[in-house]
Amino acid sequence: MKKHRVFDKFEYELAIRKRYGLTSWKTPTTVLLEPDKSFHSFGYEAEEKYIELAEDEKHQDWFYFQRFKMLLHDKLGLKRDVLIPDASGKEMEAKKIFAIAIRYLKDHLLKMILNKGIEFYEEDILWVLTIPAIWSEPAKQFMREAAVEVTFTMPHLNLI
């Protein structure tokens, strides 16, 4: 008798996306961390790797955070040390996950600029982080602090 594997809802969504292609041009807010909590990938790359791991049943020790941006809005009584769950329920500090995502985006942009052969000083860049208008002031402050952890200095960071 063939044993059937039960997928959780995130694994199911990933399997559907892999089989039928992208559902959006917008990069998903998805972070995949290795079992030691080091960064592995972001966006579609994170989703695809997690699918591979899930198919081989090797995903249990990995940390897979998906759609976590709106979790920040939904958290009542937001505190600096708030925890958010990954797809399997393992929790990590939300600020760390946001900082990892912001760091990835920053490093990715800088790498793209360098690959184009453009000379620049990082201090000349004005970083703009958009924040949903529905977020509370504490949530906006939380995002500002996560961005500062990524070595943005306040004169070079604008939150909109």
PyRosetta script that sets phi, psi and omega in degrees:
from pyrosetta import init, pose_from_sequence

init()
pose = pose_from_sequence("MKKHRVFDKFEYELAIRKRYGLTSWKTPTTVLLEPDKSFHSFGYEAEEKYIELAEDEKHQDWFYFQRFKMLLHDKLGLKRDVLIPDASGKEMEAKKIFAIAIRYLKDHLLKMILNKGIEFYEEDILWVLTIPAIWSEPAKQFMREAAVEVTFTMPHLNLI")
pose.set_psi(1, 131.1)
pose.set_omega(1, -177.6)
pose.set_phi(2, -76.6)
pose.set_psi(2, 131.6)
pose.set_omega(2, 178.8)
pose.set_phi(3, -84.5)
pose.set_psi(3, 129.2)
pose.set_omega(3, 178.4)
pose.set_phi(4, -102.5)
pose.set_psi(4, 138.6)
pose.set_omega(4, 179.7)
pose.set_phi(5, -91.7)
pose.set_psi(5, 141.1)
pose.set_omega(5, 177.8)
pose.set_phi(6, -97.3)
pose.set_psi(6, 126.3)
pose.set_omega(6, 179.4)
pose.set_phi(7, -98.2)
pose.set_psi(7, 142.7)
pose.set_omega(7, 171.9)
pose.set_phi(8, -79.5)
pose.set_psi(8, 175.3)
pose.set_omega(8, -172.8)
pose.set_phi(9, -64.1)
pose.set_psi(9, -33.0)
pose.set_omega(9, 179.6)
pose.set_phi(10, -70.3)
pose.set_psi(10, -42.7)
pose.set_omega(10, 178.0)
pose.set_phi(11, -62.2)
pose.set_psi(11, -38.2)
pose.set_omega(11, 179.6)
pose.set_phi(12, -64.1)
pose.set_psi(12, -47.0)
pose.set_omega(12, 178.4)
pose.set_phi(13, -59.5)
pose.set_psi(13, -41.4)
pose.set_omega(13, 180.0)
pose.set_phi(14, -65.6)
pose.set_psi(14, -40.8)
pose.set_omega(14, 179.6)
pose.set_phi(15, -63.8)
pose.set_psi(15, -41.3)
pose.set_omega(15, 178.0)
pose.set_phi(16, -63.4)
pose.set_psi(16, -45.2)
pose.set_omega(16, 179.8)
pose.set_phi(17, -61.2)
pose.set_psi(17, -42.8)
pose.set_omega(17, -178.9)
pose.set_phi(18, -63.8)
pose.set_psi(18, -41.2)
pose.set_omega(18, -176.3)
pose.set_phi(19, -73.2)
pose.set_psi(19, -40.5)
pose.set_omega(19, -172.1)
pose.set_phi(20, -108.4)
pose.set_psi(20, -0.2)
pose.set_omega(20, 176.8)
pose.set_phi(21, 96.6)
pose.set_psi(21, -178.3)
pose.set_omega(21, -177.1)
pose.set_phi(22, -65.0)
pose.set_psi(22, 143.6)
pose.set_omega(22, 176.9)
pose.set_phi(23, -101.6)
pose.set_psi(23, -7.1)
pose.set_omega(23, -178.6)
pose.set_phi(24, -158.9)
pose.set_psi(24, 149.6)
pose.set_omega(24, 174.4)
pose.set_phi(25, -80.5)
pose.set_psi(25, -17.3)
pose.set_omega(25, -179.8)
pose.set_phi(26, -76.2)
pose.set_psi(26, 128.5)
pose.set_omega(26, 179.4)
pose.set_phi(27, -65.6)
pose.set_psi(27, 127.8)
pose.set_omega(27, -178.9)
pose.set_phi(28, -70.3)
pose.set_psi(28, 149.0)
pose.set_omega(28, 176.8)
pose.set_phi(29, -80.2)
pose.set_psi(29, 82.8)
pose.set_omega(29, -175.0)
pose.set_phi(30, -133.6)
pose.set_psi(30, 130.4)
pose.set_omega(30, 178.0)
pose.set_phi(31, -125.8)
pose.set_psi(31, 133.8)
pose.set_omega(31, 175.9)
pose.set_phi(32, -116.8)
pose.set_psi(32, 124.3)
pose.set_omega(32, 177.6)
pose.set_phi(33, -112.9)
pose.set_psi(33, 145.5)
pose.set_omega(33, 177.6)
pose.set_phi(34, -71.6)
pose.set_psi(34, 168.0)
pose.set_omega(34, -178.5)
pose.set_phi(35, -54.5)
pose.set_psi(35, -28.3)
pose.set_omega(35, 178.2)
pose.set_phi(36, -85.7)
pose.set_psi(36, 8.6)
pose.set_omega(36, 178.2)
pose.set_phi(37, 73.5)
pose.set_psi(37, 14.6)
pose.set_omega(37, 174.5)
pose.set_phi(38, -83.7)
pose.set_psi(38, 153.3)
pose.set_omega(38, -177.3)
pose.set_phi(39, -65.2)
pose.set_psi(39, 135.5)
pose.set_omega(39, 173.1)
pose.set_phi(40, -112.9)
pose.set_psi(40, -55.6)
pose.set_omega(40, -175.6)
pose.set_phi(41, -161.7)
pose.set_psi(41, 169.4)
pose.set_omega(41, -177.6)
pose.set_phi(42, -134.3)
pose.set_psi(42, 152.0)
pose.set_omega(42, 172.3)
pose.set_phi(43, 69.1)
pose.set_psi(43, -141.1)
pose.set_omega(43, -178.0)
pose.set_phi(44, -62.1)
pose.set_psi(44, -35.6)
pose.set_omega(44, 178.3)
pose.set_phi(45, -60.2)
pose.set_psi(45, -40.3)
pose.set_omega(45, 177.9)
pose.set_phi(46, -64.9)
pose.set_psi(46, -43.4)
pose.set_omega(46, 179.9)
pose.set_phi(47, -62.8)
pose.set_psi(47, -44.4)
pose.set_omega(47, -178.7)
pose.set_phi(48, -64.7)
pose.set_psi(48, -41.5)
pose.set_omega(48, 178.7)
pose.set_phi(49, -64.7)
pose.set_psi(49, -40.3)
pose.set_omega(49, 179.9)
pose.set_phi(50, -65.1)
pose.set_psi(50, -37.3)
pose.set_omega(50, 175.6)
pose.set_phi(51, -59.2)
pose.set_psi(51, -47.7)
pose.set_omega(51, 179.3)
pose.set_phi(52, -58.3)
pose.set_psi(52, -46.5)
pose.set_omega(52, 179.7)
pose.set_phi(53, -62.0)
pose.set_psi(53, -43.0)
pose.set_omega(53, -179.1)
pose.set_phi(54, -65.9)
pose.set_psi(54, -39.9)
pose.set_omega(54, 179.3)
pose.set_phi(55, -63.0)
pose.set_psi(55, -34.1)
pose.set_omega(55, 178.7)
pose.set_phi(56, -91.5)
pose.set_psi(56, 4.9)
pose.set_omega(56, -178.1)
pose.set_phi(57, 55.2)
pose.set_psi(57, 40.7)
pose.set_omega(57, 179.2)
pose.set_phi(58, -117.6)
pose.set_psi(58, 17.3)
pose.set_omega(58, -173.6)
pose.set_phi(59, -91.8)
pose.set_psi(59, -11.3)
pose.set_omega(59, -170.7)
pose.set_phi(60, -59.1)
pose.set_psi(60, -34.9)
pose.set_omega(60, -177.0)
pose.set_phi(61, -89.7)
pose.set_psi(61, -8.0)
pose.set_omega(61, -179.8)
pose.set_phi(62, -83.5)
pose.set_psi(62, 162.0)
pose.set_omega(62, 179.3)
pose.set_phi(63, -113.9)
pose.set_psi(63, 116.5)
pose.set_omega(63, -175.4)
pose.set_phi(64, -122.4)
pose.set_psi(64, 107.4)
pose.set_omega(64, -178.9)
pose.set_phi(65, -107.3)
pose.set_psi(65, 123.3)
pose.set_omega(65, -176.5)
pose.set_phi(66, -128.8)
pose.set_psi(66, 137.5)
pose.set_omega(66, 177.2)
pose.set_phi(67, 54.3)
pose.set_psi(67, 40.6)
pose.set_omega(67, -175.3)
pose.set_phi(68, -81.8)
pose.set_psi(68, -14.5)
pose.set_omega(68, -178.6)
pose.set_phi(69, -59.6)
pose.set_psi(69, -44.5)
pose.set_omega(69, -178.5)
pose.set_phi(70, -77.1)
pose.set_psi(70, -16.5)
pose.set_omega(70, 174.1)
pose.set_phi(71, -61.7)
pose.set_psi(71, -33.6)
pose.set_omega(71, 179.5)
pose.set_phi(72, -63.6)
pose.set_psi(72, -39.9)
pose.set_omega(72, 178.4)
pose.set_phi(73, -67.6)
pose.set_psi(73, -38.1)
pose.set_omega(73, -175.4)
pose.set_phi(74, -76.2)
pose.set_psi(74, -19.4)
pose.set_omega(74, -177.8)
pose.set_phi(75, -70.4)
pose.set_psi(75, 118.8)
pose.set_omega(75, 176.3)
pose.set_phi(76, -84.3)
pose.set_psi(76, 144.7)
pose.set_omega(76, 179.1)
pose.set_phi(77, 64.9)
pose.set_psi(77, 44.8)
pose.set_omega(77, -176.7)
pose.set_phi(78, -54.4)
pose.set_psi(78, 129.3)
pose.set_omega(78, 176.6)
pose.set_phi(79, -124.8)
pose.set_psi(79, 160.8)
pose.set_omega(79, -177.7)
pose.set_phi(80, -62.5)
pose.set_psi(80, -27.5)
pose.set_omega(80, -176.5)
pose.set_phi(81, -103.4)
pose.set_psi(81, 23.8)
pose.set_omega(81, -178.4)
pose.set_phi(82, -62.3)
pose.set_psi(82, 142.6)
pose.set_omega(82, 179.4)
pose.set_phi(83, -104.5)
pose.set_psi(83, 147.1)
pose.set_omega(83, 174.1)
pose.set_phi(84, -125.9)
pose.set_psi(84, 145.5)
pose.set_omega(84, -178.7)
pose.set_phi(85, -86.8)
pose.set_psi(85, 148.4)
pose.set_omega(85, 171.8)
pose.set_phi(86, -87.6)
pose.set_psi(86, -172.1)
pose.set_omega(86, -175.6)
pose.set_phi(87, -60.0)
pose.set_psi(87, -28.5)
pose.set_omega(87, -178.3)
pose.set_phi(88, -100.5)
pose.set_psi(88, 3.8)
pose.set_omega(88, 177.3)
pose.set_phi(89, 96.9)
pose.set_psi(89, -5.0)
pose.set_omega(89, 176.5)
pose.set_phi(90, -70.1)
pose.set_psi(90, 135.6)
pose.set_omega(90, -176.3)
pose.set_phi(91, -104.7)
pose.set_psi(91, 147.9)
pose.set_omega(91, 173.6)
pose.set_phi(92, -141.2)
pose.set_psi(92, 164.1)
pose.set_omega(92, 179.0)
pose.set_phi(93, -64.5)
pose.set_psi(93, 126.6)
pose.set_omega(93, -178.1)
pose.set_phi(94, -59.4)
pose.set_psi(94, -41.0)
pose.set_omega(94, -177.8)
pose.set_phi(95, -60.6)
pose.set_psi(95, -37.2)
pose.set_omega(95, 178.8)
pose.set_phi(96, -65.3)
pose.set_psi(96, -42.1)
pose.set_omega(96, -179.9)
pose.set_phi(97, -65.7)
pose.set_psi(97, -43.6)
pose.set_omega(97, 177.6)
pose.set_phi(98, -62.9)
pose.set_psi(98, -42.8)
pose.set_omega(98, 179.3)
pose.set_phi(99, -62.7)
pose.set_psi(99, -39.9)
pose.set_omega(99, 178.4)
pose.set_phi(100, -61.8)
pose.set_psi(100, -44.5)
pose.set_omega(100, -179.7)
pose.set_phi(101, -65.1)
pose.set_psi(101, -44.7)
pose.set_omega(101, 179.6)
pose.set_phi(102, -64.2)
pose.set_psi(102, -42.2)
pose.set_omega(102, 178.5)
pose.set_phi(103, -60.3)
pose.set_psi(103, -43.1)
pose.set_omega(103, 178.7)
pose.set_phi(104, -59.3)
pose.set_psi(104, -48.4)
pose.set_omega(104, -178.4)
pose.set_phi(105, -61.4)
pose.set_psi(105, -42.7)
pose.set_omega(105, 178.7)
pose.set_phi(106, -62.3)
pose.set_psi(106, -50.9)
pose.set_omega(106, -178.5)
pose.set_phi(107, -63.6)
pose.set_psi(107, -37.3)
pose.set_omega(107, 179.5)
pose.set_phi(108, -63.3)
pose.set_psi(108, -44.5)
pose.set_omega(108, 178.6)
pose.set_phi(109, -63.9)
pose.set_psi(109, -46.6)
pose.set_omega(109, -179.7)
pose.set_phi(110, -60.7)
pose.set_psi(110, -39.7)
pose.set_omega(110, 178.4)
pose.set_phi(111, -64.0)
pose.set_psi(111, -41.5)
pose.set_omega(111, 178.8)
pose.set_phi(112, -64.1)
pose.set_psi(112, -41.3)
pose.set_omega(112, 179.1)
pose.set_phi(113, -63.2)
pose.set_psi(113, -46.0)
pose.set_omega(113, 179.5)
pose.set_phi(114, -63.4)
pose.set_psi(114, -39.5)
pose.set_omega(114, 179.1)
pose.set_phi(115, -64.4)
pose.set_psi(115, -24.4)
pose.set_omega(115, 176.8)
pose.set_phi(116, -82.2)
pose.set_psi(116, -5.5)
pose.set_omega(116, 179.6)
pose.set_phi(117, 77.8)
pose.set_psi(117, 20.2)
pose.set_omega(117, -179.4)
pose.set_phi(118, -87.6)
pose.set_psi(118, 127.4)
pose.set_omega(118, 177.4)
pose.set_phi(119, -88.7)
pose.set_psi(119, 136.9)
pose.set_omega(119, -178.2)
pose.set_phi(120, -160.7)
pose.set_psi(120, 163.7)
pose.set_omega(120, 171.6)
pose.set_phi(121, -108.5)
pose.set_psi(121, 131.2)
pose.set_omega(121, -178.0)
pose.set_phi(122, -58.7)
pose.set_psi(122, -30.6)
pose.set_omega(122, 179.9)
pose.set_phi(123, -65.0)
pose.set_psi(123, -19.1)
pose.set_omega(123, -179.5)
pose.set_phi(124, -81.9)
pose.set_psi(124, -6.9)
pose.set_omega(124, -177.6)
pose.set_phi(125, -89.6)
pose.set_psi(125, 131.0)
pose.set_omega(125, 171.4)
pose.set_phi(126, -99.4)
pose.set_psi(126, 113.6)
pose.set_omega(126, -178.8)
pose.set_phi(127, -86.8)
pose.set_psi(127, 131.4)
pose.set_omega(127, 179.6)
pose.set_phi(128, -120.1)
pose.set_psi(128, 120.9)
pose.set_omega(128, 178.7)
pose.set_phi(129, -110.7)
pose.set_psi(129, 119.8)
pose.set_omega(129, 179.3)
pose.set_phi(130, -87.4)
pose.set_psi(130, 140.2)
pose.set_omega(130, -178.6)
pose.set_phi(131, -127.3)
pose.set_psi(131, 132.8)
pose.set_omega(131, 179.2)
pose.set_phi(132, -54.4)
pose.set_psi(132, 136.5)
pose.set_omega(132, -177.9)
pose.set_phi(133, -60.8)
pose.set_psi(133, -26.5)
pose.set_omega(133, -177.4)
pose.set_phi(134, -76.2)
pose.set_psi(134, -8.9)
pose.set_omega(134, -178.9)
pose.set_phi(135, -70.3)
pose.set_psi(135, 148.0)
pose.set_omega(135, 177.2)
pose.set_phi(136, -76.4)
pose.set_psi(136, 166.8)
pose.set_omega(136, 176.9)
pose.set_phi(137, -60.6)
pose.set_psi(137, -42.5)
pose.set_omega(137, 176.9)
pose.set_phi(138, -60.6)
pose.set_psi(138, -36.2)
pose.set_omega(138, 178.5)
pose.set_phi(139, -67.3)
pose.set_psi(139, -40.0)
pose.set_omega(139, 177.4)
pose.set_phi(140, -63.8)
pose.set_psi(140, -42.2)
pose.set_omega(140, 177.7)
pose.set_phi(141, -63.4)
pose.set_psi(141, -39.6)
pose.set_omega(141, 177.4)
pose.set_phi(142, -57.9)
pose.set_psi(142, -46.7)
pose.set_omega(142, 179.9)
pose.set_phi(143, -64.4)
pose.set_psi(143, -40.6)
pose.set_omega(143, 178.2)
pose.set_phi(144, -59.3)
pose.set_psi(144, -45.0)
pose.set_omega(144, -179.6)
pose.set_phi(145, -66.2)
pose.set_psi(145, -37.8)
pose.set_omega(145, 177.3)
pose.set_phi(146, -64.1)
pose.set_psi(146, -39.8)
pose.set_omega(146, 179.1)
pose.set_phi(147, -66.4)
pose.set_psi(147, -39.7)
pose.set_omega(147, 179.5)
pose.set_phi(148, -64.3)
pose.set_psi(148, -33.1)
pose.set_omega(148, 176.5)
pose.set_phi(149, -61.1)
pose.set_psi(149, -22.5)
pose.set_omega(149, -178.4)
pose.set_phi(150, -89.5)
pose.set_psi(150, 14.2)
pose.set_omega(150, 177.6)
pose.set_phi(151, 75.7)
pose.set_psi(151, 19.3)
pose.set_omega(151, 169.1)
pose.set_phi(152, -72.2)
pose.set_psi(152, 139.1)
pose.set_omega(152, 172.3)
pose.set_phi(153, -99.9)
pose.set_psi(153, 149.4)
pose.set_omega(153, -172.3)
pose.set_phi(154, -55.7)
pose.set_psi(154, -39.7)
pose.set_omega(154, 179.3)
pose.set_phi(155, -64.4)
pose.set_psi(155, -20.6)
pose.set_omega(155, -177.6)
pose.set_phi(156, -103.7)
pose.set_psi(156, 11.7)
pose.set_omega(156, -177.7)
pose.set_phi(157, -127.9)
pose.set_psi(157, 127.4)
pose.set_omega(157, 178.0)
pose.set_phi(158, -125.7)
pose.set_psi(158, 125.4)
pose.set_omega(158, 176.3)
pose.set_phi(159, -102.3)
pose.set_psi(159, 126.0)
pose.set_omega(159, -179.4)
pose.set_phi(160, -120.1)
pose.dump_pdb("model.pdb")
